[in-house]
C-alpha cells in the first residue's frame, strides 16, 4: 500500500490526547493507525480482541462500547476523552480540514 493522501498539516506539539480502540486483524484499524502514524499524531492504542469477527466482551471492548454510546465496531476514536468517531470520520475530517482543529482542542460537533 502506498502512502495515504492527507490534506491537513499537523503540529504535534499542540496535540490533545488521542485514544484508538481497535483490533489487530481489522483492516479499518490498520488504515486508521497507519494514517495517524504517517501524520505524526501520537495515540494510545487499546486492543479489542476479536475471534472470527466476534469481539470478546473484555475490559477494552466494554469500555469502548460504553464511551461510544453502544457502538460495537472498531476502530473507535476519542480525543481528550470525548467520543470523536471512527476511521471514516477521521479521513473525512482530514479531507475537509477539520481534523487539525479537533486535535488542537477546538470544539468538534458530535
Backbone as numpy.savetxt, mean C-alpha at the origin, in Angstrom:
# Nx Ny Nz CAx CAy CAz Cx Cy Cz
10.10 -7.93 -15.94 9.27 -6.76 -15.94 10.14 -5.52 -15.94
9.74 -4.54 -16.69 10.48 -3.29 -16.77 10.15 -2.38 -15.60
10.82 -1.26 -15.57 10.60 -0.27 -14.52 9.21 0.34 -14.66
8.55 0.55 -13.53 7.22 1.15 -13.54 7.30 2.61 -13.96
6.29 3.06 -14.69 6.21 4.45 -15.09 5.52 5.23 -13.98
6.23 6.15 -13.36 5.64 6.96 -12.31 5.71 8.42 -12.73
4.70 9.17 -12.34 4.64 10.56 -12.79 5.02 11.55 -11.70
4.90 11.16 -10.44 5.22 12.10 -9.38 6.65 11.90 -8.91
7.21 12.97 -8.37 8.54 12.86 -7.77 8.35 12.95 -6.27
9.03 12.10 -5.55 8.80 11.99 -4.12 10.01 12.44 -3.34
9.78 13.12 -2.23 10.83 13.59 -1.35 10.77 12.78 -0.05
11.63 11.75 0.11 11.51 10.84 1.25 11.69 11.47 2.62
12.38 12.59 2.72 12.60 13.18 4.03 11.32 13.72 4.66
10.26 13.90 3.88 9.00 14.43 4.39 7.90 13.37 4.44
8.27 12.12 4.34 7.29 11.04 4.21 6.61 10.69 5.53
5.32 10.45 5.47 4.56 9.90 6.59 4.75 8.38 6.60
4.42 7.74 7.71 4.57 6.28 7.82 3.58 5.55 6.92
4.11 4.61 6.14 3.30 3.81 5.23 3.35 2.36 5.70
2.17 1.74 5.81 2.07 0.32 6.13 1.40 -0.37 4.96
1.91 -1.53 4.61 1.32 -2.30 3.52 1.08 -3.71 4.02
-0.18 -4.13 4.01 -0.55 -5.50 4.32 -0.61 -6.24 3.00
0.14 -7.32 2.88 0.18 -8.05 1.63 0.52 -9.51 1.84
0.52 -10.24 0.73 0.84 -11.67 0.76 1.99 -11.95 -0.19
2.86 -12.81 0.25 4.09 -13.12 -0.47 3.85 -13.55 -1.92
2.84 -14.35 -2.17 2.62 -14.87 -3.51 1.54 -14.12 -4.30
1.13 -12.96 -3.81 0.11 -12.15 -4.48 0.77 -11.23 -5.51
0.38 -11.32 -6.79 0.99 -10.47 -7.80 0.71 -8.98 -7.59
-0.43 -8.64 -7.00 -0.77 -7.24 -6.75 0.09 -6.67 -5.63
0.37 -7.50 -4.63 1.28 -7.08 -3.56 2.66 -6.85 -4.14
3.10 -7.73 -5.03 4.43 -7.57 -5.64 4.50 -6.28 -6.44
3.44 -5.96 -7.18 3.41 -4.71 -7.95 3.50 -3.51 -7.02
2.74 -3.53 -5.94 2.71 -2.39 -5.01 4.05 -2.21 -4.30
4.65 -3.31 -3.83 5.92 -3.18 -3.12 7.03 -2.74 -4.08
7.02 -3.26 -5.29 8.02 -2.84 -6.28 7.86 -1.36 -6.60
6.63 -0.92 -6.76 6.35 0.49 -7.02 6.90 1.37 -5.90
6.58 1.02 -4.65 7.06 1.81 -3.51 8.58 1.84 -3.46
9.21 0.71 -3.69 10.67 0.65 -3.66 11.29 1.48 -4.78
10.73 1.41 -5.99 11.27 2.19 -7.10 11.09 3.69 -6.89
10.03 4.08 -6.17 9.80 5.49 -5.86 10.63 5.96 -4.68
11.26 5.02 -3.95 12.04 5.39 -2.78 11.17 5.65 -1.55
9.99 5.08 -1.54 9.06 5.25 -0.43 9.27 4.11 0.56
9.66 4.46 1.78 9.85 3.40 2.77 8.48 2.99 3.32
8.38 1.73 3.69 7.11 1.22 4.18 7.35 0.06 5.14
6.36 -0.19 5.96 6.37 -1.34 6.86 5.49 -2.40 6.21
6.08 -3.57 6.00 5.34 -4.67 5.36 4.81 -5.60 6.43
3.52 -5.94 6.32 2.89 -6.88 7.23 2.31 -8.03 6.41
2.88 -9.19 6.61 2.50 -10.37 5.84 1.13 -10.89 6.27
0.29 -11.16 5.26 -1.01 -11.80 5.45 -0.89 -13.17 4.76
-0.62 -14.23 5.54 -0.38 -15.54 4.92 -1.61 -16.05 4.17
-1.33 -16.65 3.01 -2.39 -17.25 2.19 -2.00 -18.68 1.86
-3.00 -19.54 1.79 -2.82 -20.92 1.36 -3.86 -21.17 0.27
-3.39 -21.43 -0.95 -4.27 -21.65 -2.10 -5.30 -20.54 -2.25
-4.87 -19.30 -2.05 -5.74 -18.15 -2.22 -6.57 -17.78 -1.00
-6.57 -18.61 0.01 -7.33 -18.33 1.23 -6.42 -17.65 2.24
-6.87 -16.53 2.78 -6.09 -15.83 3.79 -6.37 -16.46 5.16
-5.29 -16.77 5.85 -5.44 -17.38 7.17 -5.87 -16.31 8.18
-6.83 -16.63 9.04 -7.35 -15.63 9.99 -6.39 -15.41 11.16
-5.20 -14.96 10.84 -4.18 -14.70 11.84 -4.14 -13.21 12.15
-3.23 -12.82 13.05 -3.16 -11.45 13.57 -3.16 -10.37 12.49
-2.25 -10.45 11.51 -2.16 -9.38 10.49 -3.41 -9.31 9.63
-3.97 -10.46 9.27 -5.19 -10.46 8.47 -6.34 -9.81 9.24
-6.49 -10.19 10.50 -7.57 -9.64 11.30 -7.39 -8.14 11.53
-6.15 -7.71 11.73 -5.87 -6.28 11.89 -6.19 -5.52 10.60
-5.75 -6.04 9.46 -6.01 -5.41 8.17 -7.51 -5.28 7.93
-8.22 -6.36 8.17 -9.66 -6.37 7.94 -10.37 -5.37 8.84
-9.97 -5.30 10.10 -10.58 -4.37 11.05 -10.30 -2.92 10.64
-9.05 -2.62 10.31 -8.66 -1.25 10.00 -9.15 -0.77 8.64
-9.46 -1.70 7.73 -9.93 -1.31 6.39 -11.44 -1.47 6.26
-12.12 -1.53 7.38 -13.59 -1.67 7.39 -14.07 -2.92 6.68
-13.38 -4.04 6.92 -13.84 -5.33 6.43 -13.28 -5.80 5.10
-12.41 -5.01 4.48 -11.85 -5.45 3.20 -10.94 -6.65 3.41
-11.02 -7.60 2.47 -10.30 -8.86 2.63 -9.21 -9.08 1.59
-9.10 -8.18 0.62 -8.10 -8.35 -0.43 -6.78 -7.70 -0.05
-5.71 -8.20 -0.63 -4.39 -7.60 -0.43 -3.88 -7.12 -1.77
-3.07 -6.08 -1.77 -2.59 -5.33 -0.62 -3.59 -4.29 -0.16
-3.47 -3.92 1.11 -4.19 -2.78 1.69 -3.13 -1.87 2.29
-3.28 -0.58 2.06 -2.26 0.40 2.42 -2.83 1.41 3.41
-2.00 1.76 4.39 -2.36 2.75 5.41 -1.26 3.79 5.46
-1.64 5.05 5.61 -0.67 6.14 5.73 -0.91 6.82 7.07
0.11 6.83 7.90 0.03 7.38 9.26 -1.17 6.83 10.02
-1.40 5.54 9.84 -2.48 4.86 10.55 -3.84 4.97 9.91
-4.00 5.87 8.94 -5.29 6.05 8.26 -5.37 5.14 7.05
-6.56 4.58 6.83 -6.75 3.73 5.65 -6.60 4.56 4.39
-5.78 4.08 3.48 -5.54 4.79 2.22 -6.21 4.08 1.05
-5.96 2.79 0.88 -6.57 2.06 -0.23 -5.70 0.88 -0.66
-5.96 0.44 -1.87 -5.22 -0.71 -2.41 -4.24 -0.25 -3.48
-3.70 -1.21 -4.22 -2.69 -0.88 -5.23 -3.28 -0.04 -6.36
-4.54 -0.23 -6.69 -5.16 0.56 -7.76 -5.20 2.04 -7.37
-5.55 2.32 -6.14 -5.56 3.72 -5.67 -4.15 4.29 -5.68
-3.18 3.49 -5.26 -1.79 3.92 -5.23 -1.34 4.35 -6.63
-1.60 3.52 -7.62 -1.18 3.82 -9.00 -1.97 5.00 -9.57
-3.27 5.04 -9.30 -4.10 6.14 -9.82 -3.68 7.48 -9.22
-3.42 7.49 -7.91 -3.00 8.74 -7.27 -1.63 9.18 -7.77
-0.77 8.23 -8.08 0.53 8.60 -8.65 0.34 9.23 -10.03
-0.50 8.63 -10.86 -0.75 9.18 -12.20 -1.36 10.58 -12.14
-2.24 10.79 -11.13 -2.95 12.06 -11.02 -2.20 13.10 -10.17
-1.04 12.73 -9.65 -0.25 13.67 -8.87 -0.69 13.85 -7.43
-1.56 12.97 -6.92 -2.07 13.10 -5.55 -1.28 12.28 -4.53
-0.45 11.36 -4.98 0.26 10.49 -4.05 1.24 11.26 -3.17
2.03 12.12 -3.76 3.00 12.88 -2.97 2.31 13.71 -1.89
1.18 14.30 -2.21 0.44 15.10 -1.23 0.01 14.23 -0.05
-0.48 13.04 -0.33 -0.89 12.13 0.75 0.29 11.73 1.61
1.43 11.50 0.99 2.64 11.11 1.74 3.24 12.26 2.54
2.99 13.49 2.12 3.47 14.66 2.86 2.59 15.01 4.03
1.40 14.46 4.07 0.51 14.73 5.20 -0.69 15.57 4.85
-0.86 15.90 3.58 -2.06 16.63 3.19 -3.22 15.67 3.24
-4.40 16.14 3.61 -5.56 15.24 3.72 -5.86 14.56 2.39
-6.25 13.31 2.47 -6.66 12.60 1.28 -8.08 12.10 1.48
-8.89 12.21 0.44 -10.28 11.76 0.57 -10.33 10.26 0.78
-11.23 9.81 1.65 -11.37 8.40 1.98 -11.84 7.61 0.87
